Amino acid sequence: LLVIFLILFIGFQFSQKYGENKDSFEVRKRYIKVISFFLILQSGLRNVAVGDDTYSYFISFTEIQKKTWLDIYQNFISAYKFDEGKDPGYPLFEKLVSLISSEYQILLFVIALLFFAALGNFILKNTNRLQDAVLGFTIYIVLFYSFFSITGHRQTIATAASLFAFEYIKKRKIFPFLLLIIAASTIHKSVLLFLPFYFIAHIKRTKYFNWAILLLFPV
């Protein structure tokens, strides 16, 4: 509730301060940066006891520091050649972050920075008014998409990739889109579900597509 209040309160303050200019690109950008800053702090400063999976990821990060680069390479071989193990890109990500610092808190901050840079950019590029940006962050918290900043690691990174990739859909740049999604799939395979959206987004007869979704939804 405190985070929701913060999102709404800061949005109201921006609206009062900037008046008629509150919906400008620069004002929305500043608002998104401020809210993202607080959400990054919330995610990055959390204790290992916060979130269902946070502690297990803490153990994983501790263990990866004992492994060699050959072990990381073998993870890819095992996953894609022998179909053993999963998501070999995440240990690689952990190993790269461990080069910066062996502190788990730094890993949390790196993931939070990646995710909120993606979410903030997504909201900025797909809104026209300040109140739309406020609504975007409110939906993120209220519908518990905040799972990504409270407990998720692999899912959070993959979701950040899909949010960045959305801009490539809009610009019809299929190769960088595919490169980003395939790279992210080594961290969490669920991001592959985003691949069809490149083609779905360019369907012109949306009426028939919407009916198809409604009929398939119960299935």
N, C-alpha and C positions, 0 to 999 in steps of 0.2 A: 504493500500500500504506500509506503514511503517513496518508493521509486516512481510509482504512478503519479503521486502528488508532485514530485519534483519535475516530472515531464510536463505536467499541466501548468504548474506554477511558473516555470521558466518560459513556457510558451506564452502565457498571459503577460509576463513581464516584457518579452520581446514585442508582443503585439502593442502594448501600451507605449513602449519606448520609440518604436519606429513608425507607428501610425499608418499612414497611407503607403509607406514603403515596406510594410511588414512582409509582403508577399514577394519581394524581389529575390533574385537568385542569391545575392550576397547575404541577405538577412537569413534566408533559409539555411544557407551554408554555415553561417555562424552558429545558428541554433543547433543544427545537427552536430557540429563539432563539440559544442558544450555538453549536449546530452550523451554523445558517444564517449566523451572524456569520463563522465561519471559512471557510465556502464562498464567501461574498461577497468576503472578502479574497483567496481563491485566484483567483476569477474577475476581480475588479476590478484586481488588481495584476499580472496577467500581461503579459508582453512581447508585442509585435506579432508576434513569431516563433512564439508558442505558438498552435497551432490552424491548420488548413488555410486558413481563410478570414479570419483576424483581420487580416492585413496589407491585404487588398483592402478590408475594411471601414474600415480606418484611412485609406486613400486616399480612399474615398467620403466619409468624415466631413470630411476636409481640403477636398475639392472643394465640398461642400455649403455651406461657409461663404462661398464666392465667389458663390453663386447668390442671386437675389432671391426675394422671396415670390411674385412673378409667375411665376417659373420653377417654383416648387413647385406653384402652381395649374395651370400648363400640364401638369405631370406627370399630374395627375388627369384633365385633359381628354384627353390623348393616350392614357392607359391605358383609359379607359372609353368614350370617344366614338369614337376612331379605332383602338382595339385595338393601340396601340403602347406598348411598354414594359411594366413590371410593378410591382406592389406600390408604388404612389405614396405610400402612407402612411408608408413607412420614411424617405424623404427629409424628409417633414414632421416626423417624430419627431427625426431628426438635427438639423434646423434649430432645433427648439424647445430641444433640449439645448444647442446651440451658443450660445443666448442666455444660458445659465447660465455656460458656460465653453467656450473653444475647445480645451481639452485633451482628447485622445482618451481618456485614462484616466478622465476624469469620465463619458464616455459608457458605458464598460465598467462603472463602478460603478452608474450609473443602471439599466442593463439587469440587472445582477446583483441589485440591490435589488428590482426588479420581480419577477424570476423567483423568488427565494428567499422573498419575501413570499408569493407564490402557492403555491409548493411547501410551505413551512412551514405555511401555513393549511390546505392540502389534507391534509397528514399529521395535523395537530392535530384537524381535524374528522372524520377518518375512522379514528381509532384510539381504543382504550380503555385500552391499557396502554403503559407506557414501552418495553417490549421491542418492541412493534409499531412505535413511532416509530423505534427503533434499526434495526429491519429495513427500514423504509421508506427511510431514508437510505442503508443498506448496499446495497439493491437499486439505488438511483439511481447509486451509484458503480460497483458490480460489473458491472452490465449496460450500462455506458457511456452511460447517460442523461446523464452528466456532459459529454457533447458540448455540451449546452445552455449550460454555464458555461465551457467551454474554447474553443470556436470559434464557436458559433452566435450570431447577432444577431437577424435577422428571425424565424427559427424559434423562438428563445428567447422573444421578446416574445409571439408568437402562442401558444406553449405556455402561457405564464403566463396569458394570457387564457382559455384553455380550462380551466385548473385553477381559476381564479376562477369561471368559468361553471358548473362542476360543482355548486356550491352552489345555483345557480338551478334546476338540474335537480331536485335533491332537494326544493326548496321549491315546485316547479311554477310558477315565475315565468318564463313564456316570453318576455315582451317585453324585460326586461333581459338575458335569455340571448341572444336574437337580436341585440340592440343591441351587446353585447360581442363576439360572434362575428363579426358583419358588419364592425364597426370593425377588429377584429384581422385580418380577411381582406385589408384594404388594405395590411397589412404583410407577410403571408404567406398566400397563398391556401389552403394545405393545411389551415388551421384550419376551413375549410368542411366538411371530412370529419367534424367533430364535431357538425354539425347533427342528423343522424339519431339521435344518442344521447339527445336530449331525449325522443324517443318510444320508443326501444328500452328506456330505463331504466324505463319504466312498463308494460312488457309483463308481464302476470301469469302467463302460462303459460311460465315460464322453461325448463321441461324441453324443450319443443319448440324453443324458440329456441336452446338450447345444442346440440341435435342439428343444427340447421340450420347453425350456425357450424362444427361439426366436419366436416360434409359439404362446405361451401363453402371451407373453409380450403385444401385442396390446389389448388383452382381459383385 
